[in-house]
Amino acid sequence: MPRHRHALTAVATALVLAVSSAGCVGGHEDPVTLRLVAADYEVGGQSDSTEQYWDGLITAFEAAHPDIKIEVEVVSWDSVDRKVADLVKAGQAPDLAQIGSYADYAERGELYSADSLLDLRVQTNFLRPFSAAGEQRTEQFGMPFSASTRLLFYNEALFTKAGVSRPPTTWDELKSVAQKLKSRTSVPYPIAVPLGPEEAQMETLGWLLGGGGGYTGPSGTYAISSDENIYSLNWLKDNLVREGLTGPLPPEQLNRKDAYAAFLRGEVGMVNGLPSLLKEARAAGIKVGTVAVPGREVTTAPALASVDWIMAFKRNGHRKELGAFLNFVFKDENVREFATRNNLLPVTLSVTKQMRASDEYKDLWEFLDGLPSSQLPPVDKTSWAAVSDSTKRNVGSAMTPIISPTKALRQIAEDARKAEAGR
C-alpha cells in the first residue's frame, strides 16, 4: 500500500529548508514516480516510526526535486524479501528495494551498479567491509543501508531476583542462568530463541558461530551440515528447548519481533539483541545489561553482524532520477537520522566517526566497537537469498520432536547445493 502522509519531523523540516533552493533533476514535463519497497524496522510493533522516517526524508527530497515523486511501501521483515522476489518474478520489479539480499538480482543483471548511480564521494564513504560485501565480480550493486551487531541482552531486575551476579560467558553458564531464572522468577521466557520465519537465518548463525561453525567454511564454500553446526543445534535443542527454558511459544513459532516485544514487557530474561532493542527497552523502563553473545567455550565467537541493502532495479529505467534520490538518502543527516531513530549502526565512514566521537550516541559504542571483527552471513553469494529462505523455512523444525538438527541442516545444505547449481 502507498505510504501515508505524516507530520514532518524536526529533522525533515530542517532538511526541507536546507534543500529548498536546490535544482531539479531530469526536466520531465510530468513528474517521474519511483516506487520503493522498504523493510519495517519496528522492534515492538507498536508504532510507525519506519514509515515516518521515509515520509520525512521523501518530503524533503520532493521539495528539492519537484519532478520526481517517491512512493514507498513499508513491509514487515518476515515477508519483505519474499514480496520483492515475487514482484520481480511477475515482471513488476519496484524501482528501489530496501531488503536483506541483493546478490541474486545482481547476478541476473537486474540492478544498476552503484557507480552508475552515486557520486564518487558518496560511494567511497561506505564502510569498506560493507561495500565489499555488496560487490559482485569487483563491481558494487548492493548499497548498504543499515547495519548492526548483536549482544546478549538480559533483564537486570530478573537477574537480581534470580540471584545471578554476572552474565554468562559460555553456553553452560547460559543454561545455568536460564535454569535459575525459570525456578526463581517464573519468567515466561528464561531465554528467548526466535527461530520463526522472520529472521531465523540470523539467530541461527549466532548459534553456529558460537559452536565454531557457520554457514561457510574457511574456503568460503557452504558447510551448513558440518559436525560443528550439528553439534550446536543439538546442544540448543537438548539443553535449552527440551529443558523448557525457551518459553511457552516454541522457537520455530517465535519471531524476532515477538521475542523483542516480550522482552519489552519484562517477560524475557535473555535474548540476542540488536542495538535498536536497547533504546526501546530503556523507554519501556527495563533495566538492561548487555554482554558478548556466549559461545561453546570461554573464547567467544566473532560478533554476529548484519547489513541490509538498498538496490535499484533497471526494469523501469530512470537511472538519473534513481541516482538523485540515492545520493540524497546517503547524506550524513539522513544516515544519522535513520541510525538514531532505530538505534542501529551507520553504514558510512563519516557518520560512524561522528557518532563514535559524541556522548549522545554512547549506547551504540559497544556495538560499533564490535563491528571490525564481526562476521556477516555470506551475503555476496548469489545463492544466499535461497539459502536464507530455506533456513527460515526449515531450521525451526530442528527444535521439534519429529525432526533432528541433522536432518534440518542437511535439507538446507541440499537447497544451498541446488541454488549454487542454478536450479
Order of alpha helices (4+ residues) and beta strands (2+ residues): alpha-beta-alpha-beta-alpha-beta-alpha-alpha-alpha-beta-beta-beta-beta-alpha-alpha-beta-alpha-alpha-alpha-beta-alpha-beta-beta-alpha-alpha-alpha-alpha-alpha-alpha
